[in-house]
């Protein structure tokens, strides 16, 4: 609406003013005023019907210039309509429509003048048509590129948010699942021996207290990161693996460690710790009467391999849950791979993590 008003004031005002300086021209009449106003009003709906209203505006402007009324910048109206048509429908549609309008104008010229000769204004119309379509096409492509970049930025933000959500979910799952598994085992031991061996029951309760305190500490650290929005929580490390192994031993398992992981980059170190934690948790929660767990580290140039194998009986291929998916996602995020499945005499988790900068 505002644009139509501005264009109308400009076209009518400029035409009225220029009529005073055109030799032999009469002042702008009410008919001329109404004609210009009607032409400008087509801009109100040009975004909804760009092709139709361009043809209407072009025909109206052509008719005005051939009517003998005072000349003026009414060509601005079909120029805007052609620009909008190019932006919305593309240069091909705009070019065909514009060429058709010029051809129709030429036919009218031949019929009214009975001459095939072209006036000098014909060249101007061709240049005008080409220029407007060129500018409209450039703007169209620029806006499309801008929209594509915005879409990519939105997708990137969504992907980062999803990755962060999955990361937090993995951290919370690893902390809670491991601690609750150990607490469940120790609670079962305490309930079983409470009457006959109170000392062992007391030891189990102390283990429950230690496991719950560790879980609360890790959860507080995770919640602190969420509240602050900054990743300042201490990263888990295989240097703390002794606590995991002690928890597994407290649950009645014999744990043997073979090999050393060596110094690892922080992301690899944290992923290996969480995978070891989840693997031991799964042994405690899901293995059928396990007695022994072998943890094996294999370090070679460019990679470290972690194997966790138990001797649970009758192990079948598991249905992937949050834990197994989380281990796979951690490995995949670093470009590694993780496999888990039954082996002779138990179940094994094997993860290989690449180490950047080593050859």
DRENFI-56115 format. One record per residue (C-alpha): x, y, z. Coordinates in Angstrom, 2 decimals, padded with zeros to 5 digits. Example, Ala and Ser with C-alpha at 12.3 -4.5 7.8 and 13.67 -1.06 7.14 Angstrom:
% residues 2
       X       Y       Z
  012.30 -004.50  007.80
  013.67 -001.06  007.14
//
This chain:
% residues 359
       X       Y       Z
  000.00  000.00  000.00
  002.73  002.47  000.98
  004.71  001.67 -002.13
  001.68  002.25 -004.37
  001.04  005.62 -002.70
  004.67  006.70 -003.13
  004.76  005.60 -006.77
  001.39  007.25 -007.43
  002.49  010.58 -005.96
  005.73  010.42 -007.95
  004.11  009.48 -011.28
  001.18  011.91 -011.07
  003.28  014.74 -009.62
  006.08  014.33 -012.14
  003.64  014.08 -015.05
  001.74  017.15 -013.92
  004.93  019.16 -013.42
  006.54  018.04 -016.69
  003.43  018.96 -018.72
  004.25  022.59 -018.08
  007.62  022.23 -019.77
  006.58  020.04 -022.71
  006.09  022.14 -025.89
  002.45  022.12 -026.96
  001.36  019.90 -024.09
 -001.85  020.59 -022.25
 -002.11  020.35 -018.46
 -002.92  016.99 -016.93
 -006.66  016.47 -017.22
 -008.91  014.59 -014.80
 -009.02  011.75 -017.34
 -005.22  011.61 -017.39
 -005.14  011.78 -013.60
 -007.61  008.85 -013.32
 -005.71  006.88 -015.97
 -002.41  007.23 -014.08
 -004.06  006.45 -010.75
 -005.69  003.30 -012.16
 -002.33  002.17 -013.58
 -000.58  002.70 -010.26
 -003.30  000.80 -008.36
 -002.26 -002.40 -010.13
  000.75 -002.45 -007.78
 -001.55 -003.28 -004.85
 -001.99 -006.85 -006.09
  001.14 -007.30 -008.16
  002.69 -009.76 -005.67
 -000.34 -012.03 -005.96
 -000.80 -011.83 -009.74
  002.53 -010.60 -011.13
  002.14 -011.89 -014.71
 -001.41 -010.65 -015.26
 -000.84 -007.27 -013.65
  002.40 -006.71 -015.56
  000.49 -007.15 -018.81
 -002.27 -004.83 -017.55
  000.22 -002.19 -016.39
  002.23 -002.43 -019.62
 -000.90 -002.13 -021.77
 -002.14  000.80 -019.70
  001.23  002.60 -019.90
  001.45  001.96 -023.68
 -002.06  003.28 -024.16
 -001.30  006.35 -022.08
  001.81  007.24 -024.09
 -000.10  006.90 -027.38
 -003.15  008.87 -026.18
 -001.65  012.31 -026.58
 -001.86  013.07 -022.86
  001.15  014.72 -021.17
  004.12  012.38 -020.99
  005.56  011.27 -017.68
  007.26  008.44 -015.80
  004.29  006.05 -015.87
  006.69  003.41 -017.23
  007.83  003.03 -013.61
  004.66  000.98 -012.92
  005.27 -001.81 -015.49
  008.95 -001.69 -014.52
  008.08 -002.58 -010.92
  005.60 -005.23 -012.10
  008.20 -006.80 -014.41
  010.77 -006.79 -011.60
  008.33 -008.58 -009.27
  007.45 -011.06 -012.02
  011.14 -011.86 -012.55
  011.74 -012.37 -008.85
  008.75 -014.67 -008.38
  008.59 -016.62 -011.65
  012.15 -016.43 -012.92
  013.83 -014.85 -015.95
  012.40 -017.31 -018.48
  008.76 -016.53 -017.69
  009.50 -012.83 -017.41
  011.39 -012.82 -020.72
  008.63 -014.63 -022.60
  005.96 -012.38 -021.08
  007.93 -009.21 -021.79
  008.69 -010.25 -025.35
  005.04 -011.08 -025.89
  004.05 -007.63 -024.58
  006.53 -005.95 -026.95
  005.26 -008.06 -029.86
  001.65 -007.11 -029.03
  002.63 -003.44 -028.86
  004.30 -003.73 -032.26
  001.19 -005.33 -033.75
 -000.95 -002.47 -032.41
  001.57 -000.02 -033.85
  001.35 -001.64 -037.29
 -002.45 -001.67 -037.23
 -002.80  001.94 -036.10
 -000.04  003.44 -038.28
 -000.22  000.98 -041.20
  003.56  000.98 -041.22
  006.12 -001.66 -040.31
  008.75  000.94 -039.54
  010.03  001.03 -035.99
  010.52  004.23 -034.09
  013.61  005.00 -032.01
  011.65  004.24 -028.84
  011.51  000.55 -029.80
  015.22  000.13 -029.08
  014.73  001.76 -025.69
  011.94 -000.71 -024.84
  014.17 -003.68 -025.70
  016.99 -002.30 -023.55
  014.50 -001.53 -020.78
  013.09 -005.06 -020.85
  016.54 -006.64 -020.78
  017.77 -004.41 -017.97
  014.79 -004.96 -015.71
  014.85 -008.73 -016.17
  018.61 -008.77 -015.56
  018.31 -006.83 -012.31
  015.36 -008.93 -011.18
  017.25 -012.14 -011.92
  020.30 -010.97 -009.96
  018.14 -010.07 -006.97
  016.27 -013.38 -007.22
  019.49 -015.42 -007.16
  020.91 -013.34 -004.33
  017.79 -013.83 -002.21
  017.77 -017.56 -003.01
  021.41 -017.83 -001.95
  020.68 -015.91  001.25
  017.72 -018.19  002.03
  019.88 -021.25  001.37
  022.58 -019.97  003.74
  019.98 -019.29  006.40
  018.56 -022.77  005.94
  022.03 -024.30  006.25
  022.72 -022.22  009.36
  019.42 -023.33  010.92
  020.16 -026.95  010.06
  023.65 -026.62  011.51
  022.29 -025.14  014.75
  019.69 -027.91  014.95
  022.38 -030.54  014.37
  024.61 -029.04  017.07
  021.70 -028.91  019.49
  020.86 -032.54  018.73
  024.48 -033.60  019.21
  024.61 -031.74  022.51
  021.37 -033.36  023.64
  022.73 -036.81  022.80
  026.01 -036.03  024.54
  024.22 -035.00  027.73
  021.96 -038.04  027.53
  025.00 -040.32  027.20
  026.76 -038.66  030.13
  023.73 -038.92  032.41
  023.05 -042.50  031.33
  026.64 -043.58  031.93
  026.79 -041.99  035.37
  023.37 -043.13  036.58
  023.37 -046.61  035.03
  026.81 -047.52  036.35
  026.17 -046.25  039.85
  022.69 -047.74  040.12
  023.95 -051.11  038.87
  026.63 -051.18  041.55
  024.18 -050.00  044.22
  021.71 -052.70  043.18
  024.33 -055.43  043.47
  025.61 -054.20  046.83
  022.06 -053.82  048.15
  021.38 -057.41  047.17
  024.51 -058.55  048.98
  023.58 -056.56  052.08
  020.07 -058.01  052.15
  021.41 -061.54  051.70
  023.99 -061.48  054.49
  022.42 -058.96  056.89
  021.46 -061.61  059.47
  024.38 -064.01  059.14
  027.35 -061.74  058.35
  026.63 -058.22  059.52
  030.22 -057.13  058.86
  029.87 -057.97  055.17
  026.48 -056.24  055.10
  028.08 -053.14  056.60
  030.81 -053.24  053.95
  028.15 -053.48  051.22
  026.31 -050.50  052.68
  029.55 -048.49  052.73
  030.06 -049.40  049.07
  026.52 -048.19  048.35
  027.31 -044.92  050.10
  030.51 -044.47  048.09
  028.81 -045.31  044.77
  025.89 -042.96  045.42
  028.25 -040.15  046.49
  030.25 -040.59  043.27
  027.08 -040.56  041.19
  025.80 -037.41  042.89
  029.15 -035.71  042.31
  029.09 -036.53  038.59
  025.47 -035.47  038.24
  026.14 -032.16  040.00
  029.02 -031.52  037.61
  026.79 -032.28  034.61
  023.99 -030.04  035.91
  026.51 -027.25  036.56
  027.53 -027.40  032.91
  023.90 -027.18  031.80
  023.20 -024.19  034.04
  026.32 -022.26  033.05
  026.21 -023.10  029.35
  029.97 -023.68  029.41
  031.71 -027.02  029.16
  033.79 -026.72  032.33
  033.05 -030.09  033.85
  036.15 -032.23  034.51
  036.52 -034.72  031.69
  036.60 -038.39  032.70
  039.90 -040.15  032.11
  041.32 -043.65  032.16
  043.50 -042.38  034.99
  040.35 -042.87  037.08
  039.74 -046.38  035.73
  040.83 -047.86  039.07
  037.55 -046.72  040.62
  035.56 -048.52  037.92
  037.57 -051.70  038.38
  037.18 -051.53  042.17
  033.40 -051.16  041.81
  033.33 -054.25  039.59
  035.43 -056.17  042.12
  033.12 -055.04  044.91
  030.29 -056.56  042.88
  032.04 -059.96  043.15
  033.90 -060.00  039.84
  037.53 -060.88  039.26
  038.97 -058.18  037.04
  042.24 -058.56  035.18
  043.85 -055.73  033.21
  046.26 -056.38  030.36
  048.31 -053.72  028.59
  048.43 -049.96  028.99
  046.58 -047.31  027.00
  049.39 -044.78  027.38
  048.88 -041.04  027.11
  045.76 -040.26  025.10
  044.22 -037.03  023.79
  041.44 -035.80  026.09
  038.51 -036.70  023.75
  039.86 -040.23  023.18
  040.66 -040.64  026.87
  037.15 -039.59  027.93
  035.46 -041.82  025.33
  037.56 -044.84  026.35
  036.69 -044.24  030.01
  032.95 -044.02  029.34
  033.00 -047.12  027.13
  034.91 -049.06  029.80
  032.41 -047.83  032.40
  029.41 -048.90  030.30
  030.99 -052.27  029.48
  031.57 -053.09  033.17
  028.06 -051.89  034.00
  026.60 -054.23  031.38
  028.56 -057.15  032.83
  027.12 -056.46  036.29
  023.57 -055.86  035.05
  023.11 -058.29  032.17
  025.71 -061.08  032.20
  024.53 -064.50  033.40
  026.56 -065.47  036.48
  029.85 -063.88  035.40
  032.95 -064.52  037.47
  035.76 -062.94  035.53
  036.29 -059.84  033.38
  039.36 -059.25  031.22
  040.17 -055.68  030.25
  042.77 -055.42  027.52
  044.41 -052.31  026.09
  046.31 -052.43  022.80
  048.23 -049.32  021.83
  049.73 -048.94  018.38
  050.67 -045.93  016.25
  047.55 -044.00  015.35
  045.01 -045.95  017.42
  044.15 -047.53  020.73
  041.98 -050.63  021.14
  039.98 -051.53  024.23
  038.51 -055.00  024.77
  036.27 -055.91  027.69
  035.39 -059.60  027.87
  033.39 -061.51  030.50
  032.70 -065.20  031.04
  028.93 -065.02  031.47
  027.08 -068.18  030.50
  024.66 -068.60  027.61
  025.18 -065.09  026.27
  023.01 -064.24  023.23
  023.19 -061.38  020.77
  021.76 -058.42  022.71
  019.11 -055.99  021.56
  020.86 -052.60  021.31
  019.79 -050.32  024.13
  020.91 -046.89  025.27
  024.23 -048.23  026.53
  025.33 -050.06  023.38
  024.11 -047.23  021.16
  025.94 -044.72  023.33
  029.21 -046.64  023.03
  028.82 -046.81  019.26
  028.04 -043.08  019.06
  031.07 -042.19  021.16
  033.35 -044.23  018.94
  031.80 -042.95  015.71
  032.13 -039.32  016.86
  035.91 -039.80  016.95
  036.05 -041.72  013.67
  036.39 -045.09  015.39
  034.23 -048.20  015.60
  032.70 -050.29  018.33
  031.48 -053.90  018.16
  029.73 -055.90  020.85
  028.53 -059.46  020.81
  028.83 -062.98  022.21
  032.13 -064.86  021.92
  033.23 -068.30  023.02
  032.59 -068.44  026.72
  031.14 -064.97  027.24
  030.55 -061.53  025.78
  033.04 -059.01  024.39
  033.02 -055.30  023.68
  035.76 -054.15  021.32
  036.33 -050.51  020.48
  039.02 -048.99  018.30
  039.66 -045.26  018.58
  041.96 -043.36  016.23
  044.55 -040.96  017.61
  045.18 -037.93  015.44
  048.75 -036.85  014.90
  050.22 -040.32  015.23
  051.46 -042.26  012.24
//
